[in-house]
Amino acid sequence: MDKQRKTISYREAGVDIDAGNRTVELIKEHVQSTTIPGVLTGLGGFGGLFALTGDYREPVLVSSTDGVGTKLKVAFELDRHDTIGIDLVAMCVNDILVQGAKPLFFLDYLAVGKLLPEKAANIVKGIAEGCRQAGCALIGGETAEMPGLYAQDHYDLAGFAVGIVERSRIIDGSQVKAGDRLIGLASTGLHSNGYSLARKVLFDDEHKHPRDSMIDFHYLKEELLVPTRIYVPYILPLLERYSIKAMAHITGGGLVENLPRVFPSHLDAEIDRHSWNIPPIFDLIAQKGPVAPEEMYRTFNMGIGFVLIVSPEEETPIRQALEKQGLETYSIGVMVPGSGKTRL
């Protein structure tokens, strides 16, 4: 008679259901801290329910999805995971803000090689902080343990944001004209773009640890993991008072690629590169590469994370309103007749 074969469990295959349950318990407080009017469900349901509220005659939903890119590699190498979730939220809510939308709710997807509940809770803590900054609710998400697909200490993140705007108040750039001014809003550094180039330049090659870089490790730790700025709380109040004609979130592609997405093709954005203070981290990357100026400006935000296009008479009061909130702004250029490009 054959000996009875030993059974194998899901945990032995690499997936720990108990760790998943503990993770849910650890993140409950963070998720609940983002609750806003409209949220109808708590953590643990199959779907998140959100009721549309407010005095909208023709409400339009605006959605966006994004990730954090290879900035995650820096988080892995430095073993710091409490701010990367802010980046995830920022990349999505800043995108829907461009069309004048107020973020309503957010969902996240976290895929890991091995689920460590405390580490996962730290990541979700950052996501919740980003949602609080943006004024939206974290109403759902998914944590997937995938042994064999991800290394044990690695993970990936994706985010999904939904916002709302009155149809008549959608900002689409159609009213932009020659002579309108461009206001640049300061970034907090690299945000979440260009990290593949930054890492190659600063760490010499993709296999070298940041601690082995010739550049001061503590400086790199602070600079490279500074969270992406969330512009929602600065901009939403302005939309009630001013006629902002267009907005652009300066992500991958920099000012060169992102500005032409928001204004008519018979115009150009003429930018004065000397009109704002470029943070030292960008100079460091350019010099150590070396990286050519044109490559820098089409890879990184170069210190400008968000741009408003406004009429000349509204430029000063809008800048004053933003700076009163503590946000550094710059008058970076003007719209001129052209062919749908950024002139640097």
C-alpha positions as CSV (number, residue, x, y, z in Angstrom):
1,M,0.0,0.0,0.0
2,D,1.3,3.5,-0.9
3,K,2.1,5.7,2.0
4,Q,-0.2,8.6,2.4
5,R,1.1,11.7,0.7
6,K,1.8,14.8,2.8
7,T,-0.6,17.6,2.2
8,I,0.6,21.1,1.2
9,S,-0.9,24.4,2.3
10,Y,-1.4,27.8,0.6
11,R,1.2,29.2,3.1
12,E,3.8,26.7,2.0
13,A,3.1,27.8,-1.6
14,G,4.0,31.3,-0.5
15,V,0.6,32.9,0.3
16,D,-0.2,33.6,3.9
17,I,-4.0,34.3,4.4
18,D,-3.4,35.0,8.1
19,A,-0.9,37.8,7.2
20,G,-3.6,39.2,4.8
21,N,-6.1,39.3,7.7
22,R,-3.6,41.0,10.0
23,T,-2.9,43.6,7.3
24,V,-6.5,44.4,7.0
25,E,-6.7,45.0,10.8
26,L,-3.6,47.2,10.7
27,I,-4.8,49.4,7.9
28,K,-8.4,49.9,9.2
29,E,-7.6,53.0,11.1
30,H,-5.7,54.6,8.2
31,V,-8.6,54.0,5.8
32,Q,-11.3,55.2,8.2
33,S,-9.4,58.5,8.7
34,T,-10.1,59.4,5.0
35,T,-13.9,59.0,5.3
36,I,-15.9,62.0,3.8
37,P,-19.6,62.6,3.1
38,G,-20.7,60.2,0.4
39,V,-18.9,57.1,1.6
40,L,-21.4,54.3,2.2
41,T,-19.2,51.3,2.9
42,G,-16.5,50.3,5.2
43,L,-13.4,48.2,4.7
44,G,-13.9,44.6,3.7
45,G,-16.7,44.7,1.2
46,F,-16.5,43.5,-2.4
47,G,-17.0,47.0,-3.7
48,G,-16.8,50.5,-2.4
49,L,-20.0,52.6,-2.5
50,F,-20.0,56.3,-2.9
51,A,-23.1,58.5,-3.2
52,L,-22.8,61.7,-5.3
53,T,-23.7,64.7,-3.2
54,G,-23.7,68.4,-3.7
55,D,-25.5,70.9,-5.9
56,Y,-24.4,69.7,-9.4
57,R,-26.8,70.2,-12.3
58,E,-24.8,68.2,-14.8
59,P,-22.1,66.3,-12.8
60,V,-19.3,64.8,-14.8
61,L,-17.0,62.1,-13.3
62,V,-13.3,62.4,-14.1
63,S,-11.0,59.5,-13.5
64,S,-7.3,58.7,-13.6
65,T,-4.9,55.8,-12.9
66,D,-1.2,55.8,-12.4
67,G,1.7,54.2,-10.5
68,V,4.9,55.4,-8.9
69,G,7.4,54.0,-11.4
70,T,11.0,53.2,-10.4
71,K,10.9,55.6,-7.5
72,L,9.8,52.3,-5.8
73,K,13.4,51.0,-6.3
74,V,14.7,53.8,-4.1
75,A,12.1,53.0,-1.4
76,F,13.3,49.3,-1.6
77,E,16.9,50.2,-1.4
78,L,16.5,52.7,1.5
79,D,13.8,50.5,3.2
80,R,11.5,53.4,3.7
81,H,7.8,52.9,2.8
82,D,5.7,55.5,4.6
83,T,5.7,58.2,1.9
84,I,5.5,56.3,-1.4
85,G,1.7,56.1,-1.0
86,I,1.5,59.9,-1.1
87,D,3.2,59.8,-4.5
88,L,0.6,57.3,-5.7
89,V,-2.3,59.5,-4.7
90,A,-0.6,62.7,-6.0
91,M,0.0,61.3,-9.5
92,C,-3.7,60.5,-9.9
93,V,-5.5,63.4,-8.2
94,N,-3.2,66.0,-9.8
95,D,-4.2,64.6,-13.2
96,I,-7.9,65.0,-12.6
97,L,-7.4,68.4,-11.0
98,V,-6.2,69.6,-14.5
99,Q,-9.8,69.5,-15.7
100,G,-11.2,71.2,-12.7
101,A,-12.3,68.1,-10.9
102,K,-12.6,67.7,-7.1
103,P,-11.3,64.2,-6.1
104,L,-14.0,62.1,-4.5
105,F,-12.5,58.7,-3.9
106,F,-9.4,56.6,-4.4
107,L,-8.6,52.9,-4.7
108,D,-5.2,51.2,-4.5
109,Y,-3.7,48.0,-5.8
110,L,-0.7,46.6,-3.9
111,A,1.1,43.6,-5.2
112,V,3.9,42.0,-3.1
113,G,6.3,39.1,-3.2
114,K,5.8,38.4,0.5
115,L,3.1,40.0,2.6
116,L,4.6,41.7,5.7
117,P,1.6,43.2,7.5
118,E,3.5,46.1,9.2
119,K,5.3,47.0,5.9
120,A,2.0,46.9,4.0
121,A,0.3,49.0,6.7
122,N,3.1,51.6,6.3
123,I,2.5,51.8,2.6
124,V,-1.3,52.2,3.1
125,K,-0.6,54.8,5.8
126,G,1.0,56.9,3.1
127,I,-1.9,56.4,0.7
128,A,-4.3,57.5,3.4
129,E,-2.2,60.6,4.1
130,G,-2.3,61.5,0.4
131,C,-6.1,61.1,0.4
132,R,-6.4,63.4,3.4
133,Q,-4.3,66.0,1.6
134,A,-6.5,65.7,-1.5
135,G,-9.7,65.7,0.5
136,C,-10.9,62.3,-0.9
137,A,-11.8,59.0,0.6
138,L,-9.9,55.8,0.3
139,I,-12.8,53.5,-0.2
140,G,-11.2,50.3,-1.4
141,G,-8.2,48.4,-2.6
142,E,-6.5,45.1,-3.2
143,T,-3.5,43.5,-1.7
144,A,-2.1,40.6,-3.7
145,E,0.6,38.3,-2.5
146,M,2.5,36.9,-5.6
147,P,5.4,34.7,-4.7
148,G,7.5,33.8,-7.7
149,L,6.4,36.9,-9.6
150,Y,7.9,39.5,-7.3
151,A,11.0,39.3,-5.1
152,Q,10.2,38.8,-1.4
153,D,11.1,42.4,-0.5
154,H,9.6,44.0,-3.6
155,Y,6.2,45.3,-4.4
156,D,4.3,47.4,-7.0
157,L,1.6,50.0,-6.6
158,A,-1.2,51.3,-8.8
159,G,-3.9,53.8,-7.9
160,F,-7.2,54.9,-9.2
161,A,-8.9,58.2,-8.5
162,V,-12.4,59.5,-9.4
163,G,-13.4,63.1,-9.1
164,I,-16.4,65.3,-10.1
165,V,-16.9,68.6,-11.9
166,E,-19.9,70.5,-13.2
167,R,-20.0,70.1,-17.0
168,S,-20.1,73.9,-17.6
169,R,-17.0,74.3,-15.4
170,I,-14.8,71.7,-17.1
171,I,-11.4,73.3,-17.9
172,D,-10.4,72.3,-21.4
173,G,-8.0,75.0,-22.5
174,S,-10.2,76.1,-25.4
175,Q,-10.2,79.7,-24.1
176,V,-6.5,80.1,-24.0
177,K,-5.2,82.9,-26.3
178,A,-2.0,84.7,-27.2
179,G,-0.9,87.0,-24.3
180,D,-2.1,84.7,-21.6
181,R,0.4,84.2,-18.8
182,L,1.8,81.0,-17.4
183,I,2.2,80.6,-13.6
184,G,4.5,77.8,-12.5
185,L,3.9,76.2,-9.1
186,A,6.9,74.9,-7.3
187,S,7.5,71.1,-7.1
188,T,9.0,69.3,-4.2
189,G,11.8,67.9,-6.3
190,L,11.6,65.0,-8.8
191,H,8.1,64.0,-7.8
192,S,7.6,60.6,-9.4
193,N,9.2,61.0,-12.8
194,G,12.6,60.4,-14.4
195,Y,13.8,58.0,-11.7
196,S,15.3,55.5,-14.2
197,L,17.6,58.3,-15.5
198,A,18.2,59.7,-12.0
199,R,19.2,56.4,-10.6
200,K,21.5,55.5,-13.5
201,V,23.3,58.9,-13.1
202,L,23.5,59.0,-9.3
203,F,24.1,55.4,-8.5
204,D,26.3,54.7,-11.6
205,D,24.4,51.5,-12.5
206,E,21.1,49.9,-11.6
207,H,22.7,47.3,-9.4
208,K,24.5,49.8,-7.1
209,H,23.0,50.6,-3.8
210,P,22.4,54.3,-2.9
211,R,24.7,53.8,0.2
212,D,27.6,53.1,-2.2
213,S,27.1,56.3,-4.2
214,M,29.9,58.9,-4.0
215,I,27.2,61.5,-3.2
216,D,26.1,62.0,0.4
217,F,23.7,59.2,1.3
218,H,21.6,61.2,3.7
219,Y,21.1,63.9,1.1
220,L,20.0,61.4,-1.5
221,K,17.6,59.7,1.0
222,E,15.9,63.0,1.7
223,E,15.8,64.3,-1.8
224,L,14.8,61.2,-3.7
225,L,12.0,60.2,-1.4
226,V,10.4,63.6,-0.9
227,P,6.7,62.9,-1.7
228,T,5.1,64.4,-4.8
229,R,3.2,67.7,-4.0
230,I,-0.6,67.4,-4.1
231,Y,-1.9,70.6,-5.6
232,V,-5.6,70.0,-5.0
233,P,-6.0,72.0,-1.7
234,Y,-4.2,75.0,-3.3
235,I,-6.1,75.0,-6.6
236,L,-9.7,74.1,-5.8
237,P,-10.4,77.3,-3.8
238,L,-9.1,79.3,-6.7
239,L,-11.6,77.8,-9.1
240,E,-14.4,79.5,-7.2
241,R,-12.8,83.0,-7.6
242,Y,-10.9,83.1,-10.8
243,S,-11.2,82.0,-14.5
244,I,-8.3,79.7,-14.9
245,K,-8.2,78.9,-18.6
246,A,-5.9,75.8,-18.5
247,M,-3.8,73.7,-16.2
248,A,-1.1,71.1,-16.7
249,H,0.4,68.5,-14.3
250,I,4.1,68.4,-15.2
251,T,4.9,64.7,-15.1
252,G,7.0,62.5,-17.5
253,G,7.9,64.6,-20.5
254,G,8.4,67.7,-18.4
255,L,7.2,71.1,-19.6
256,V,8.1,70.2,-23.1
257,E,5.6,67.4,-23.5
258,N,2.9,68.3,-21.0
259,L,2.1,71.9,-21.7
260,P,1.0,71.4,-25.3
261,R,-1.7,68.9,-24.1
262,V,-3.8,71.7,-22.6
263,F,-3.8,74.6,-25.1
264,P,-4.9,75.0,-28.8
265,S,-2.6,73.9,-31.5
266,H,-2.3,77.4,-33.0
267,L,-0.4,78.6,-30.0
268,D,3.0,78.0,-28.3
269,A,4.0,78.3,-24.7
270,E,7.1,80.5,-24.6
271,I,9.0,79.7,-21.4
272,D,11.7,81.7,-19.7
273,R,14.0,79.1,-18.2
274,H,15.6,81.7,-15.9
275,S,12.4,82.8,-14.2
276,W,12.4,80.2,-11.4
277,N,14.9,78.6,-9.0
278,I,15.8,75.1,-10.2
279,P,16.3,72.8,-7.2
280,P,19.9,71.6,-6.7
281,I,19.0,67.9,-7.3
282,F,18.4,68.7,-11.0
283,D,21.7,70.5,-11.3
284,L,23.4,67.5,-9.7
285,I,21.9,65.0,-12.1
286,A,22.7,67.3,-15.1
287,Q,26.3,67.7,-14.1
288,K,27.0,64.1,-12.9
289,G,25.5,62.5,-16.1
290,P,26.3,64.6,-17.9
291,V,22.7,65.1,-19.1
292,A,22.0,67.6,-21.9
293,P,19.6,70.5,-21.0
294,E,17.1,69.4,-23.6
295,E,17.0,65.9,-22.1
296,M,16.6,67.3,-18.6
297,Y,13.6,69.4,-19.6
298,R,11.8,66.6,-21.4
299,T,12.5,64.1,-18.6
300,F,12.1,66.0,-15.3
301,N,9.8,68.8,-14.0
302,M,12.9,70.9,-13.2
303,G,11.2,72.4,-10.2
304,I,7.8,73.2,-11.7
305,G,5.2,70.6,-10.8
306,F,2.0,72.3,-12.0
307,V,1.2,75.2,-14.4
308,L,-1.8,77.5,-14.7
309,I,-2.6,79.5,-17.8
310,V,-4.5,82.7,-16.9
311,S,-5.3,86.1,-18.3
312,P,-2.7,88.8,-17.6
313,E,-5.0,90.7,-15.3
314,E,-5.5,87.6,-13.1
315,E,-1.9,86.5,-12.9
316,T,-0.9,88.7,-9.9
317,P,-4.0,88.0,-7.7
318,I,-3.8,84.3,-8.3
319,R,-0.1,84.2,-7.4
320,Q,-0.8,86.2,-4.3
321,A,-3.5,83.8,-3.3
322,L,-1.3,80.8,-3.8
323,E,1.7,82.3,-1.9
324,K,-0.6,83.2,0.9
325,Q,-1.2,79.5,1.3
326,G,2.6,79.0,1.4
327,L,3.1,77.8,-2.1
328,E,6.0,79.3,-4.1
329,T,5.0,80.4,-7.6
330,Y,6.7,81.9,-10.6
331,S,5.7,83.9,-13.7
332,I,7.4,81.5,-16.2
333,G,6.1,82.6,-19.6
334,V,3.5,83.7,-22.0
335,M,1.3,82.2,-24.8
336,V,2.3,83.3,-28.3
337,P,1.1,82.4,-31.8
338,G,2.7,79.1,-32.9
339,S,2.1,75.5,-33.8
340,G,1.3,73.7,-30.5
341,K,4.7,73.5,-28.9
342,T,6.7,74.6,-25.8
343,R,9.5,77.0,-26.5
344,L,12.3,76.9,-24.0
